């Protein structure tokens, strides 16, 4: 099975837009997520661990 990393990142960004946390197992996917978030100007907290990165949406003031 071939995994399209760009599509995976887009799905994770959709989760974040809906208020859910998202996890990226690789640096490549995390970088794609960050790029998409920058385009959308969506604020998140990123928690980088040894096994991947958690993206947690920040609440709007």
C-alpha positions as CSV (number, residue, x, y, z in Angstrom):
1,X,0.0,0.0,0.0
2,X,1.4,3.4,-1.0
3,X,0.8,6.2,1.5
4,X,0.4,9.7,0.0
5,X,2.1,11.9,2.6
6,X,0.5,15.1,1.3
7,X,-3.0,13.7,1.5
8,X,-2.2,12.3,5.0
9,X,-1.1,15.8,6.0
10,X,-4.3,17.4,4.5
11,X,-6.4,15.0,6.5
12,X,-4.6,15.8,9.7
13,X,-5.1,19.6,9.0
14,X,-8.8,18.9,8.6
15,X,-8.9,17.2,12.0
16,X,-7.2,20.3,13.5
17,X,-9.7,22.6,11.8
18,X,-12.5,20.6,13.4
19,X,-10.9,21.1,16.9
20,X,-9.2,17.7,17.2
21,X,-5.6,17.0,17.9
22,X,-3.5,15.3,15.2
23,X,-0.3,13.2,15.4
24,X,2.4,13.0,12.7
25,X,4.8,10.0,12.9
26,X,7.4,11.5,10.6
27,X,9.2,14.8,10.3
28,X,8.2,15.0,6.7
29,X,4.5,14.8,7.5
30,X,4.9,17.2,10.4
31,X,6.6,19.7,8.0
32,X,3.7,19.3,5.5
33,X,1.2,19.9,8.3
34,X,3.1,23.1,9.4
35,X,3.1,24.4,5.8
36,X,-0.6,23.9,5.5
37,X,-1.3,25.5,8.9
38,X,0.8,28.5,7.9
39,X,-1.3,29.0,4.7
40,X,-4.5,28.8,6.7
41,X,-3.1,30.9,9.6
42,X,-4.3,28.3,12.0
43,X,-2.7,28.5,15.4
44,X,-1.6,25.2,17.1
45,X,0.7,24.0,19.8
46,X,3.3,21.5,18.6
47,X,4.6,18.9,21.0
48,X,7.6,17.1,19.5
49,X,8.4,13.7,21.1
50,X,10.8,10.9,20.2
51,X,8.1,9.1,18.3
52,X,6.5,12.0,16.4
53,X,4.8,15.3,16.8
54,X,1.4,16.1,18.3
55,X,-0.5,19.1,17.0
56,X,-3.0,20.6,19.4
57,X,-5.3,23.4,18.2
58,X,-5.2,26.6,20.3
59,X,-8.5,28.1,21.4
60,X,-9.4,31.4,19.8
61,X,-9.6,34.4,22.2
